Amino acid sequence: MRINLRYKAIIFDMDGVITNTMPYHFDAWLDIFSSVGIKVNCYDVYKREGEDGLTTIKEMFRQHRKKFNLQEAKKLLSRKEDLFKRTVKKRFVKGARPFVRYLKKRGFLLALVTGTSRHEAEEILPCGLFNMFNVTVTGNEIKKGKPHPEPFLKALKLLKVSSKEAAVIENAPFGVEAAKRANLFCIALETSLPKKYLSRADFIFKSFAQLKEKIYFAK
């Protein structure tokens, strides 16, 4: 028997939820951190997904006891973003696109909330998929990124719904934390990280297939 959830709007993260782009982000971060003598693994990167890039660099420098310089950090971030753009391929999380279409056909309001810039999101997502979202909030349109609730609060304002009328689908701890700080119901997918990193979510599923098997969305 499936659990019946009643919401007007569903808010999606992009990287790791719709697009299978996190490996490309990791490769880019690995390259730039290696250039300054910092070793990182995929968990170091995946668990910080959604965070502002400069904050990621600052925190990694702090953890590795390296002196942080804002101008140098901006250069590193620019290199990271350029490398990502040159290497990323348009790959999607299994079941993501059919699930978005399924909700759209049933009349749900849909929002995309991502730390990726708008022009990158528009390049990565096919036009038909991008236009299914009633609202998009991208990284260059907010002052504070995840885990701050601002991205989700902005999406709610643009959707003209309350936090009780929307649910979020995330895949990273900062995204889950941001959703909960915005008083949103949050479903997490283990597409990037195992469930121990996603414990604050209301439900955790391994895939969209399992989500559809267990959850029924009703308006």
N, C-alpha and C positions, 0 to 999 in steps of 0.2 A: 504493500500500500504506500502510495506517495504522499509526502507532506504537502499540504496546500498552502501556498504563500500568496497573500493578496497585496499587490502593489500597483501603482500607476506607472512607475518609471523604473528602468533598470539601467544602472551606470556601469560601464565597462572600463577597466584599465586596458591599455593596448599591448605593450611589450610583455610577452609571456602569457597573455590571456587571449588576444586575438592573433597577434603576429608572433612567430617563433624567431624573434630577433635577439633574444638575450645572449646566445652564444657569440654573436657578432659584437655586441656591447662588451662582453667579457674579453674577447680577443683585443679589442681596441684599448680597453683599460689595462690589460696585461702589458701591452706594448709600451704605453706611456709611463706606467709605474716602473717597469723594468729599466727604463731609460734614466730614472733617478734613484735606482738601487733599492726599490721596494718590491718585494715578492708578494703576489696576491694569488688566491685560488678562486674558483668560481663562487664559493660560498661568500667570500669577502665582498664580491661584486653583487651577486644576486640578492643578498639580504639588504643591500642599500638601494635597490631599484626604486625609482620614483623620486629619489633625493636630488636636489640641485647639484649639478656637477662640481661647482666650486666647493660646496660643502663636503662632498665626497673626498675631494683632494685634500682639503684642510684636515678632515678627520683621519685620513690615512697617514698624512704627514705626522699628525699628533701621535697616533698609535705607534709609529716607527721612529719617533723622537727626531724628526727632521724639521729644520727651520722652515716655516711657511712664509712665502712671499706672494702677495696677491697678484702682482703683475706676472710673475713666473707661472703661477697657478692658472691664470687666464690663457697663457700661451700653451700650457699643457692641455687644458680643456679644449682649446681650438684644434690642437693636433689630434686629440681623441675623437672629436666630432668629425673632423675631415677623414680620418681613417675609417670610422664607422660608415660614413657615406660612401666611401670608395669600395668597401667590401661587402656591405649588407646585401642580402638577397631576399626577394619577396617570398617568404615562407610563412605558413599559417599554422596555428595550433589546431590539431585535428578536432573537427566538430564545431569550431568557433563560428565560421561563416554561416553554416546552416542554422546554428542557434540564433544568431542575430536576425537572420531572415525570418525564422519561426516567430520570434517575438514581434518583429515589425508587422508581419501579416496579421497578428492578433491584436494590433492596435496599441501596443505599449509605447510610451515615450522612451526614447533611448538617448543616452549620453555617453560620450567618450571623454575620459579624463586621463591625460597622459603627461608625463614629464618631458616627453619629446616635443620639439618645436613644431609649430603648425606646418611649416613648409616641408619638414621631414615626414610628418604624419601623412600629409597629402601625397607625397612621393611614394611612400611605402604602401598605403592602402589604395586599392582600386577605387576609382571614382564612384562606382555604383555602391560599394560598401561604405565608403566615407559618407556619402549622402544619405544613408539610412539613419544616421544619427541626427536627432533633432537639435542636439547641442554638442559642441566640442569645446573642451577646455584644455589648452596645451601649455607646455612649460614656460613659454615666453610671454604668457598672458596673466601670470600670477606673480605675486611678490614672494610668497613662501610656498615651497613645494612640500610634498609628503615627507615626513609624517604629520606635518601641519594640516589641519582640516580645510584650509582655504580652498584648494582645488575642488573638493566635493561640495563645499558650501556655495561656491560660485556656480557649480552645475545645478544645484537645487534652485538657486535664484533664477537662473536662465530658464530652467524647466517650469518654473512657477509651481513647484510642489514642496511639501514639507518633508522633513527627514523621515516621518512615519509613512510616507507614501512612496518611498524609493528603497531599492536594494542595490548593493554594489557587488561586482564580481572582480576579485583581485587574485594576485598570485605571490605577493611579496609582503613581508612583515610591516614595512613602512606604509604601504598602501592600506593594509588591514587596520593599522593603528590610526591612520588619517580618517578612514571611514568610521571607525568607532568613536573617534573624537568629534565627528560631525553628527553623532547619534544615528548612524545608519546601520541597517541590517547588512551583514557582510558574509558573502560566500567566498571561500578561498579554493583555488585549484592548485594541486601539486604538480604544476607544469614546469616549475623551476626549482622549487625547494620542497623538502619533505615536511610533513605536517607539524613537526616539532617547532618549526619556525613560524607557523601560521596559527598558533594556538588561540589567539584572541578572536579569530573569526567565529561566527555563529555556526557555520557548517563548513566542513572541509571535504573535498572530493578529489579523486585522482584525475578525472577527465570530464569533459562535457557530456560524454555518454553516461557516466555514472550520475552526474548532476540531473540529467533528464530522466533517468530511471528513478531517482529518489525524490525529486522536487517537481511539483506542478505549480506553475505561476498562473494566478487568477487575478484579473483586474478588480 
